[in-house]
Amino acid sequence: MNKRIFQSLAIISFTLVMIFAIPSSVNAQKYAFVDTQYILDNIPEYQDAQDELDEISKKWQKEIETKYREVEEMYKDYQAEAVLLPADIKKKKEDAIIKKEKEVKDLQKKYFSPEGQLFKKRQELIQPIQEKVFNAIESIAQTKNLGFIFDKSGGTQLLYGAPKHDISDDVLDEVGTVMQTVKRDQRKK
């Protein structure tokens, strides 16, 4: 009987220890948040890359718009002459318009599709910066023993974030060891 009571007490004690230990280990997880848009806005190299991408995009967009206007002109000319043209010449002009329009669409796809040149250029210019920011976040997380870091600038909804948990400036300082960042007192908020 004594043995049973002892076992029951041991089980109850173990259960109580687990009940109290689990919440304290869960609460031990530290968290923080960053605003990656704020971080990127304060890295001049990122802004330079964005400006370069914008220039390339505008140039290509202008080229495509010019080519679409050429297609429109070809079509207008065709409509004006269509009544007077023999069937075989009509067919040639229609084919030429269709061919030109396909060329413009292919060019647009070449520049702006998910596999296009703009996407590749974005990866080339932006990805190294994003990797440096991620490495800085990871380094700070390990140093500060953080279990979770949320990004409040993206799709993640953060309903409240105490300013003391915002490590965005720490990330910028850490990134500043491998690339130029805006000085802390001159950063855009």
Secondary structure, DSSP 8 states (H G I E B T S, - for coil): -HHHHHHHHHHHHHHHHHHHHHHHHHHT-EEEEE-HHHHHHT-HHHHHHHHHHHHHHHHHHHHHHHHHHHHHHHHHHHHHHTTTS-HHHHHHHHHHHHHHHHHHHHHHHHHHSTTSHHHHHHHHHHHHHHHHHHHHHHHHHHHTTEEEEEESSSSS--S---GGGB-HHHHHHHHTTTS----GGG---
